[in-house]
């Protein structure tokens, strides 16, 4: 079990109201979301590599 598993889960973020947003604002919002997705993917990759390293160390 990971220490993060003991922390309470964050509430699901509320969806943003897209109706009043212009096309430019929507495109900027997509850019923000894509940047956040990239950040999360990098963290997943880092944690996966770390876990693989730890598993290989303990297999010896």
mmCIF file of the N, C-alpha and C atoms, coordinates in Angstrom:
data_MODEL
# 
_entry.id   MODEL 
# 
loop_
_atom_site.group_PDB 
_atom_site.id 
_atom_site.type_symbol 
_atom_site.label_atom_id 
_atom_site.label_alt_id 
_atom_site.label_comp_id 
_atom_site.label_asym_id 
_atom_site.label_entity_id 
_atom_site.label_seq_id 
_atom_site.pdbx_PDB_ins_code 
_atom_site.Cartn_x 
_atom_site.Cartn_y 
_atom_site.Cartn_z 
_atom_site.occupancy 
_atom_site.B_iso_or_equiv 
_atom_site.pdbx_formal_charge 
_atom_site.auth_seq_id 
_atom_site.auth_comp_id 
_atom_site.auth_asym_id 
_atom_site.auth_atom_id 
_atom_site.pdbx_PDB_model_num 
ATOM 1   N N  . UNK A 1 1  ? 0.850   -1.180  0.000   1.00 0.00 ? 1  UNK A N  1 
ATOM 2   C CA . UNK A 1 1  ? 0.000   0.000   0.000   1.00 0.00 ? 1  UNK A CA 1 
ATOM 3   C C  . UNK A 1 1  ? 0.890   1.235   0.000   1.00 0.00 ? 1  UNK A C  1 
ATOM 4   N N  . UNK A 1 2  ? 0.527   2.170   -0.825  1.00 0.00 ? 2  UNK A N  1 
ATOM 5   C CA . UNK A 1 2  ? 1.268   3.422   -0.943  1.00 0.00 ? 2  UNK A CA 1 
ATOM 6   C C  . UNK A 1 2  ? 0.740   4.436   0.073   1.00 0.00 ? 2  UNK A C  1 
ATOM 7   N N  . UNK A 1 3  ? 1.596   5.346   0.547   1.00 0.00 ? 3  UNK A N  1 
ATOM 8   C CA . UNK A 1 3  ? 1.114   6.377   1.480   1.00 0.00 ? 3  UNK A CA 1 
ATOM 9   C C  . UNK A 1 3  ? -0.024  7.214   0.897   1.00 0.00 ? 3  UNK A C  1 
ATOM 10  N N  . UNK A 1 4  ? 0.006   7.410   -0.433  1.00 0.00 ? 4  UNK A N  1 
ATOM 11  C CA . UNK A 1 4  ? -1.056  8.193   -1.072  1.00 0.00 ? 4  UNK A CA 1 
ATOM 12  C C  . UNK A 1 4  ? -2.415  7.511   -0.939  1.00 0.00 ? 4  UNK A C  1 
ATOM 13  N N  . UNK A 1 5  ? -2.395  6.174   -0.805  1.00 0.00 ? 5  UNK A N  1 
ATOM 14  C CA . UNK A 1 5  ? -3.652  5.435   -0.683  1.00 0.00 ? 5  UNK A CA 1 
ATOM 15  C C  . UNK A 1 5  ? -4.382  5.768   0.616   1.00 0.00 ? 5  UNK A C  1 
ATOM 16  N N  . UNK A 1 6  ? -3.645  6.233   1.608   1.00 0.00 ? 6  UNK A N  1 
ATOM 17  C CA . UNK A 1 6  ? -4.244  6.552   2.899   1.00 0.00 ? 6  UNK A CA 1 
ATOM 18  C C  . UNK A 1 6  ? -4.875  7.943   2.929   1.00 0.00 ? 6  UNK A C  1 
ATOM 19  N N  . UNK A 1 7  ? -4.499  8.779   1.980   1.00 0.00 ? 7  UNK A N  1 
ATOM 20  C CA . UNK A 1 7  ? -5.040  10.136  1.927   1.00 0.00 ? 7  UNK A CA 1 
ATOM 21  C C  . UNK A 1 7  ? -6.459  10.112  1.368   1.00 0.00 ? 7  UNK A C  1 
ATOM 22  N N  . UNK A 1 8  ? -7.302  11.016  1.835   1.00 0.00 ? 8  UNK A N  1 
ATOM 23  C CA . UNK A 1 8  ? -8.661  11.066  1.271   1.00 0.00 ? 8  UNK A CA 1 
ATOM 24  C C  . UNK A 1 8  ? -8.612  11.481  -0.195  1.00 0.00 ? 8  UNK A C  1 
ATOM 25  N N  . UNK A 1 9  ? -9.475  10.891  -0.965  1.00 0.00 ? 9  UNK A N  1 
ATOM 26  C CA . UNK A 1 9  ? -9.542  11.211  -2.396  1.00 0.00 ? 9  UNK A CA 1 
ATOM 27  C C  . UNK A 1 9  ? -10.146 12.598  -2.580  1.00 0.00 ? 9  UNK A C  1 
ATOM 28  N N  . UNK A 1 10 ? -9.595  13.324  -3.526  1.00 0.00 ? 10 UNK A N  1 
ATOM 29  C CA . UNK A 1 10 ? -10.127 14.649  -3.841  1.00 0.00 ? 10 UNK A CA 1 
ATOM 30  C C  . UNK A 1 10 ? -11.472 14.487  -4.539  1.00 0.00 ? 10 UNK A C  1 
ATOM 31  N N  . UNK A 1 11 ? -12.337 15.417  -4.290  1.00 0.00 ? 11 UNK A N  1 
ATOM 32  C CA . UNK A 1 11 ? -13.644 15.395  -4.945  1.00 0.00 ? 11 UNK A CA 1 
ATOM 33  C C  . UNK A 1 11 ? -13.454 15.608  -6.442  1.00 0.00 ? 11 UNK A C  1 
ATOM 34  N N  . UNK A 1 12 ? -14.339 15.027  -7.216  1.00 0.00 ? 12 UNK A N  1 
ATOM 35  C CA . UNK A 1 12 ? -14.279 15.181  -8.666  1.00 0.00 ? 12 UNK A CA 1 
ATOM 36  C C  . UNK A 1 12 ? -14.458 16.663  -8.997  1.00 0.00 ? 12 UNK A C  1 
ATOM 37  N N  . UNK A 1 13 ? -13.549 17.224  -9.808  1.00 0.00 ? 13 UNK A N  1 
ATOM 38  C CA . UNK A 1 13 ? -13.671 18.652  -10.126 1.00 0.00 ? 13 UNK A CA 1 
ATOM 39  C C  . UNK A 1 13 ? -14.965 18.938  -10.886 1.00 0.00 ? 13 UNK A C  1 
ATOM 40  N N  . UNK A 1 14 ? -15.546 20.078  -10.578 1.00 0.00 ? 14 UNK A N  1 
ATOM 41  C CA . UNK A 1 14 ? -16.778 20.454  -11.265 1.00 0.00 ? 14 UNK A CA 1 
ATOM 42  C C  . UNK A 1 14 ? -16.463 20.847  -12.693 1.00 0.00 ? 14 UNK A C  1 
ATOM 43  N N  . UNK A 1 15 ? -17.378 20.517  -13.579 1.00 0.00 ? 15 UNK A N  1 
ATOM 44  C CA . UNK A 1 15 ? -17.192 20.895  -14.971 1.00 0.00 ? 15 UNK A CA 1 
ATOM 45  C C  . UNK A 1 15 ? -17.403 22.391  -15.118 1.00 0.00 ? 15 UNK A C  1 
ATOM 46  N N  . UNK A 1 16 ? -16.613 22.960  -15.998 1.00 0.00 ? 16 UNK A N  1 
ATOM 47  C CA . UNK A 1 16 ? -16.699 24.387  -16.267 1.00 0.00 ? 16 UNK A CA 1 
ATOM 48  C C  . UNK A 1 16 ? -17.875 24.656  -17.204 1.00 0.00 ? 16 UNK A C  1 
ATOM 49  N N  . UNK A 1 17 ? -18.553 25.767  -16.991 1.00 0.00 ? 17 UNK A N  1 
ATOM 50  C CA . UNK A 1 17 ? -19.644 26.157  -17.879 1.00 0.00 ? 17 UNK A CA 1 
ATOM 51  C C  . UNK A 1 17 ? -19.027 26.710  -19.158 1.00 0.00 ? 17 UNK A C  1 
ATOM 52  N N  . UNK A 1 18 ? -19.224 25.982  -20.258 1.00 0.00 ? 18 UNK A N  1 
ATOM 53  C CA . UNK A 1 18 ? -18.607 26.369  -21.525 1.00 0.00 ? 18 UNK A CA 1 
ATOM 54  C C  . UNK A 1 18 ? -19.460 27.338  -22.334 1.00 0.00 ? 18 UNK A C  1 
ATOM 55  N N  . UNK A 1 19 ? -20.735 27.441  -22.008 1.00 0.00 ? 19 UNK A N  1 
ATOM 56  C CA . UNK A 1 19 ? -21.668 28.244  -22.804 1.00 0.00 ? 19 UNK A CA 1 
ATOM 57  C C  . UNK A 1 19 ? -21.228 29.702  -22.977 1.00 0.00 ? 19 UNK A C  1 
ATOM 58  N N  . UNK A 1 20 ? -20.790 30.390  -21.926 1.00 0.00 ? 20 UNK A N  1 
ATOM 59  C CA . UNK A 1 20 ? -20.444 31.802  -22.118 1.00 0.00 ? 20 UNK A CA 1 
ATOM 60  C C  . UNK A 1 20 ? -19.060 32.025  -22.725 1.00 0.00 ? 20 UNK A C  1 
ATOM 61  N N  . UNK A 1 21 ? -18.310 30.966  -22.979 1.00 0.00 ? 21 UNK A N  1 
ATOM 62  C CA . UNK A 1 21 ? -16.939 31.113  -23.465 1.00 0.00 ? 21 UNK A CA 1 
ATOM 63  C C  . UNK A 1 21 ? -16.906 31.258  -24.983 1.00 0.00 ? 21 UNK A C  1 
ATOM 64  N N  . UNK A 1 22 ? -16.032 32.136  -25.451 1.00 0.00 ? 22 UNK A N  1 
ATOM 65  C CA . UNK A 1 22 ? -15.852 32.320  -26.898 1.00 0.00 ? 22 UNK A CA 1 
ATOM 66  C C  . UNK A 1 22 ? -15.002 31.173  -27.447 1.00 0.00 ? 22 UNK A C  1 
ATOM 67  N N  . UNK A 1 23 ? -14.911 31.102  -28.760 1.00 0.00 ? 23 UNK A N  1 
ATOM 68  C CA . UNK A 1 23 ? -14.089 30.070  -29.397 1.00 0.00 ? 23 UNK A CA 1 
ATOM 69  C C  . UNK A 1 23 ? -12.633 30.207  -28.942 1.00 0.00 ? 23 UNK A C  1 
ATOM 70  N N  . UNK A 1 24 ? -12.142 31.426  -28.870 1.00 0.00 ? 24 UNK A N  1 
ATOM 71  C CA . UNK A 1 24 ? -10.764 31.660  -28.443 1.00 0.00 ? 24 UNK A CA 1 
ATOM 72  C C  . UNK A 1 24 ? -10.554 31.208  -26.997 1.00 0.00 ? 24 UNK A C  1 
ATOM 73  N N  . UNK A 1 25 ? -11.524 31.509  -26.146 1.00 0.00 ? 25 UNK A N  1 
ATOM 74  C CA . UNK A 1 25 ? -11.429 31.081  -24.750 1.00 0.00 ? 25 UNK A CA 1 
ATOM 75  C C  . UNK A 1 25 ? -11.478 29.562  -24.642 1.00 0.00 ? 25 UNK A C  1 
ATOM 76  N N  . UNK A 1 26 ? -12.316 28.940  -25.454 1.00 0.00 ? 26 UNK A N  1 
ATOM 77  C CA . UNK A 1 26 ? -12.398 27.478  -25.450 1.00 0.00 ? 26 UNK A CA 1 
ATOM 78  C C  . UNK A 1 26 ? -11.083 26.857  -25.916 1.00 0.00 ? 26 UNK A C  1 
ATOM 79  N N  . UNK A 1 27 ? -10.478 27.434  -26.942 1.00 0.00 ? 27 UNK A N  1 
ATOM 80  C CA . UNK A 1 27 ? -9.193  26.926  -27.421 1.00 0.00 ? 27 UNK A CA 1 
ATOM 81  C C  . UNK A 1 27 ? -8.102  27.098  -26.364 1.00 0.00 ? 27 UNK A C  1 
ATOM 82  N N  . UNK A 1 28 ? -8.122  28.217  -25.665 1.00 0.00 ? 28 UNK A N  1 
ATOM 83  C CA . UNK A 1 28 ? -7.162  28.438  -24.583 1.00 0.00 ? 28 UNK A CA 1 
ATOM 84  C C  . UNK A 1 28 ? -7.391  27.435  -23.459 1.00 0.00 ? 28 UNK A C  1 
ATOM 85  N N  . UNK A 1 29 ? -8.640  27.158  -23.164 1.00 0.00 ? 29 UNK A N  1 
ATOM 86  C CA . UNK A 1 29 ? -8.996  26.189  -22.128 1.00 0.00 ? 29 UNK A CA 1 
ATOM 87  C C  . UNK A 1 29 ? -8.501  24.798  -22.518 1.00 0.00 ? 29 UNK A C  1 
ATOM 88  N N  . UNK A 1 30 ? -8.664  24.434  -23.784 1.00 0.00 ? 30 UNK A N  1 
ATOM 89  C CA . UNK A 1 30 ? -8.148  23.149  -24.265 1.00 0.00 ? 30 UNK A CA 1 
ATOM 90  C C  . UNK A 1 30 ? -6.634  23.095  -24.068 1.00 0.00 ? 30 UNK A C  1 
ATOM 91  N N  . UNK A 1 31 ? -5.948  24.191  -24.360 1.00 0.00 ? 31 UNK A N  1 
ATOM 92  C CA . UNK A 1 31 ? -4.501  24.250  -24.157 1.00 0.00 ? 31 UNK A CA 1 
ATOM 93  C C  . UNK A 1 31 ? -4.121  24.016  -22.702 1.00 0.00 ? 31 UNK A C  1 
ATOM 94  N N  . UNK A 1 32 ? -4.874  24.616  -21.786 1.00 0.00 ? 32 UNK A N  1 
ATOM 95  C CA . UNK A 1 32 ? -4.622  24.420  -20.356 1.00 0.00 ? 32 UNK A CA 1 
ATOM 96  C C  . UNK A 1 32 ? -4.816  22.958  -19.972 1.00 0.00 ? 32 UNK A C  1 
ATOM 97  N N  . UNK A 1 33 ? -5.894  22.367  -20.471 1.00 0.00 ? 33 UNK A N  1 
ATOM 98  C CA . UNK A 1 33 ? -6.175  20.968  -20.155 1.00 0.00 ? 33 UNK A CA 1 
ATOM 99  C C  . UNK A 1 33 ? -5.110  20.041  -20.734 1.00 0.00 ? 33 UNK A C  1 
ATOM 100 N N  . UNK A 1 34 ? -4.675  20.311  -21.958 1.00 0.00 ? 34 UNK A N  1 
ATOM 101 C CA . UNK A 1 34 ? -3.633  19.488  -22.576 1.00 0.00 ? 34 UNK A CA 1 
ATOM 102 C C  . UNK A 1 34 ? -2.318  19.602  -21.808 1.00 0.00 ? 34 UNK A C  1 
ATOM 103 N N  . UNK A 1 35 ? -2.002  20.794  -21.320 1.00 0.00 ? 35 UNK A N  1 
ATOM 104 C CA . UNK A 1 35 ? -0.791  20.983  -20.520 1.00 0.00 ? 35 UNK A CA 1 
ATOM 105 C C  . UNK A 1 35 ? -0.888  20.187  -19.220 1.00 0.00 ? 35 UNK A C  1 
ATOM 106 N N  . UNK A 1 36 ? -2.051  20.185  -18.606 1.00 0.00 ? 36 UNK A N  1 
ATOM 107 C CA . UNK A 1 36 ? -2.247  19.423  -17.366 1.00 0.00 ? 36 UNK A CA 1 
ATOM 108 C C  . UNK A 1 36 ? -2.152  17.924  -17.640 1.00 0.00 ? 36 UNK A C  1 
ATOM 109 N N  . UNK A 1 37 ? -2.722  17.475  -18.752 1.00 0.00 ? 37 UNK A N  1 
ATOM 110 C CA . UNK A 1 37 ? -2.634  16.061  -19.119 1.00 0.00 ? 37 UNK A CA 1 
ATOM 111 C C  . UNK A 1 37 ? -1.173  15.669  -19.328 1.00 0.00 ? 37 UNK A C  1 
ATOM 112 N N  . UNK A 1 38 ? -0.397  16.506  -19.998 1.00 0.00 ? 38 UNK A N  1 
ATOM 113 C CA . UNK A 1 38 ? 1.023   16.227  -20.219 1.00 0.00 ? 38 UNK A CA 1 
ATOM 114 C C  . UNK A 1 38 ? 1.772   16.140  -18.894 1.00 0.00 ? 38 UNK A C  1 
ATOM 115 N N  . UNK A 1 39 ? 1.451   17.027  -17.970 1.00 0.00 ? 39 UNK A N  1 
ATOM 116 C CA . UNK A 1 39 ? 2.099   17.017  -16.650 1.00 0.00 ? 39 UNK A CA 1 
ATOM 117 C C  . UNK A 1 39 ? 1.787   15.726  -15.906 1.00 0.00 ? 39 UNK A C  1 
ATOM 118 N N  . UNK A 1 40 ? 0.539   15.295  -15.970 1.00 0.00 ? 40 UNK A N  1 
ATOM 119 C CA . UNK A 1 40 ? 0.132   14.059  -15.300 1.00 0.00 ? 40 UNK A CA 1 
ATOM 120 C C  . UNK A 1 40 ? 0.820   12.857  -15.943 1.00 0.00 ? 40 UNK A C  1 
ATOM 121 N N  . UNK A 1 41 ? 0.898   12.835  -17.264 1.00 0.00 ? 41 UNK A N  1 
ATOM 122 C CA . UNK A 1 41 ? 1.565   11.720  -17.961 1.00 0.00 ? 41 UNK A CA 1 
ATOM 123 C C  . UNK A 1 41 ? 3.045   11.644  -17.583 1.00 0.00 ? 41 UNK A C  1 
ATOM 124 N N  . UNK A 1 42 ? 3.702   12.787  -17.440 1.00 0.00 ? 42 UNK A N  1 
ATOM 125 C CA . UNK A 1 42 ? 5.104   12.800  -17.020 1.00 0.00 ? 42 UNK A CA 1 
ATOM 126 C C  . UNK A 1 42 ? 5.247   12.222  -15.618 1.00 0.00 ? 42 UNK A C  1 
ATOM 127 N N  . UNK A 1 43 ? 4.337   12.568  -14.734 1.00 0.00 ? 43 UNK A N  1 
ATOM 128 C CA . UNK A 1 43 ? 4.390   12.055  -13.372 1.00 0.00 ? 43 UNK A CA 1 
ATOM 129 C C  . UNK A 1 43 ? 4.146   10.549  -13.356 1.00 0.00 ? 43 UNK A C  1 
ATOM 130 N N  . UNK A 1 44 ? 3.214   10.082  -14.171 1.00 0.00 ? 44 UNK A N  1 
ATOM 131 C CA . UNK A 1 44 ? 2.957   8.643   -14.270 1.00 0.00 ? 44 UNK A CA 1 
ATOM 132 C C  . UNK A 1 44 ? 4.215   7.928   -14.756 1.00 0.00 ? 44 UNK A C  1 
ATOM 133 N N  . UNK A 1 45 ? 4.862   8.477   -15.779 1.00 0.00 ? 45 UNK A N  1 
ATOM 134 C CA . UNK A 1 45 ? 6.080   7.865   -16.314 1.00 0.00 ? 45 UNK A CA 1 
ATOM 135 C C  . UNK A 1 45 ? 7.174   7.813   -15.251 1.00 0.00 ? 45 UNK A C  1 
ATOM 136 N N  . UNK A 1 46 ? 7.341   8.908   -14.511 1.00 0.00 ? 46 UNK A N  1 
ATOM 137 C CA . UNK A 1 46 ? 8.354   8.964   -13.457 1.00 0.00 ? 46 UNK A CA 1 
ATOM 138 C C  . UNK A 1 46 ? 8.073   7.918   -12.385 1.00 0.00 ? 46 UNK A C  1 
ATOM 139 N N  . UNK A 1 47 ? 6.826   7.816   -11.965 1.00 0.00 ? 47 UNK A N  1 
ATOM 140 C CA . UNK A 1 47 ? 6.468   6.858   -10.920 1.00 0.00 ? 47 UNK A CA 1 
ATOM 141 C C  . UNK A 1 47 ? 6.587   5.422   -11.411 1.00 0.00 ? 47 UNK A C  1 
ATOM 142 N N  . UNK A 1 48 ? 6.265   5.182   -12.673 1.00 0.00 ? 48 UNK A N  1 
ATOM 143 C CA . UNK A 1 48 ? 6.395   3.842   -13.238 1.00 0.00 ? 48 UNK A CA 1 
ATOM 144 C C  . UNK A 1 48 ? 7.860   3.422   -13.276 1.00 0.00 ? 48 UNK A C  1 
ATOM 145 N N  . UNK A 1 49 ? 8.742   4.321   -13.691 1.00 0.00 ? 49 UNK A N  1 
ATOM 146 C CA . UNK A 1 49 ? 10.174  4.021   -13.718 1.00 0.00 ? 49 UNK A CA 1 
ATOM 147 C C  . UNK A 1 49 ? 10.698  3.767   -12.310 1.00 0.00 ? 49 UNK A C  1 
ATOM 148 N N  . UNK A 1 50 ? 10.246  4.573   -11.368 1.00 0.00 ? 50 UNK A N  1 
ATOM 149 C CA . UNK A 1 50 ? 10.677  4.412   -9.980  1.00 0.00 ? 50 UNK A CA 1 
ATOM 150 C C  . UNK A 1 50 ? 10.240  3.053   -9.449  1.00 0.00 ? 50 UNK A C  1 
ATOM 151 N N  . UNK A 1 51 ? 9.006   2.682   -9.720  1.00 0.00 ? 51 UNK A N  1 
ATOM 152 C CA . UNK A 1 51 ? 8.489   1.395   -9.255  1.00 0.00 ? 51 UNK A CA 1 
ATOM 153 C C  . UNK A 1 51 ? 9.250   0.248   -9.907  1.00 0.00 ? 51 UNK A C  1 
ATOM 154 N N  . UNK A 1 52 ? 9.534   0.359   -11.204 1.00 0.00 ? 52 UNK A N  1 
ATOM 155 C CA . UNK A 1 52 ? 10.286  -0.684  -11.907 1.00 0.00 ? 52 UNK A CA 1 
ATOM 156 C C  . UNK A 1 52 ? 11.680  -0.842  -11.309 1.00 0.00 ? 52 UNK A C  1 
ATOM 157 N N  . UNK A 1 53 ? 12.308  0.271   -10.986 1.00 0.00 ? 53 UNK A N  1 
ATOM 158 C CA . UNK A 1 53 ? 13.637  0.222   -10.373 1.00 0.00 ? 53 UNK A CA 1 
ATOM 159 C C  . UNK A 1 53 ? 13.583  -0.463  -9.018  1.00 0.00 ? 53 UNK A C  1 
ATOM 160 N N  . UNK A 1 54 ? 12.594  -0.118  -8.231  1.00 0.00 ? 54 UNK A N  1 
ATOM 161 C CA . UNK A 1 54 ? 12.452  -0.726  -6.905  1.00 0.00 ? 54 UNK A CA 1 
ATOM 162 C C  . UNK A 1 54 ? 12.162  -2.219  -7.022  1.00 0.00 ? 54 UNK A C  1 
ATOM 163 N N  . UNK A 1 55 ? 11.296  -2.598  -7.946  1.00 0.00 ? 55 UNK A N  1 
ATOM 164 C CA . UNK A 1 55 ? 10.969  -4.013  -8.120  1.00 0.00 ? 55 UNK A CA 1 
ATOM 165 C C  . UNK A 1 55 ? 12.191  -4.803  -8.564  1.00 0.00 ? 55 UNK A C  1 
ATOM 166 N N  . UNK A 1 56 ? 12.986  -4.248  -9.465  1.00 0.00 ? 56 UNK A N  1 
ATOM 167 C CA . UNK A 1 56 ? 14.176  -4.964  -9.925  1.00 0.00 ? 56 UNK A CA 1 
ATOM 168 C C  . UNK A 1 56 ? 15.206  -5.083  -8.807  1.00 0.00 ? 56 UNK A C  1 
ATOM 169 N N  . UNK A 1 57 ? 15.280  -4.100  -7.937  1.00 0.00 ? 57 UNK A N  1 
ATOM 170 C CA . UNK A 1 57 ? 16.204  -4.148  -6.813  1.00 0.00 ? 57 UNK A CA 1 
ATOM 171 C C  . UNK A 1 57 ? 15.823  -5.271  -5.853  1.00 0.00 ? 57 UNK A C  1 
ATOM 172 N N  . UNK A 1 58 ? 14.542  -5.436  -5.582  1.00 0.00 ? 58 UNK A N  1 
ATOM 173 C CA . UNK A 1 58 ? 14.101  -6.438  -4.620  1.00 0.00 ? 58 UNK A CA 1 
ATOM 174 C C  . UNK A 1 58 ? 14.025  -7.842  -5.213  1.00 0.00 ? 58 UNK A C  1 
ATOM 175 N N  . UNK A 1 59 ? 14.106  -7.971  -6.523  1.00 0.00 ? 59 UNK A N  1 
ATOM 176 C CA . UNK A 1 59 ? 14.084  -9.294  -7.153  1.00 0.00 ? 59 UNK A CA 1 
ATOM 177 C C  . UNK A 1 59 ? 15.428  -9.994  -7.034  1.00 0.00 ? 59 UNK A C  1 
ATOM 178 N N  . UNK A 1 60 ? 16.467  -9.245  -6.768  1.00 0.00 ? 60 UNK A N  1 
ATOM 179 C CA . UNK A 1 60 ? 17.822  -9.823  -6.720  1.00 0.00 ? 60 UNK A CA 1 
ATOM 180 C C  . UNK A 1 60 ? 18.020  -10.683 -5.524  1.00 0.00 ? 60 UNK A C  1 
# 
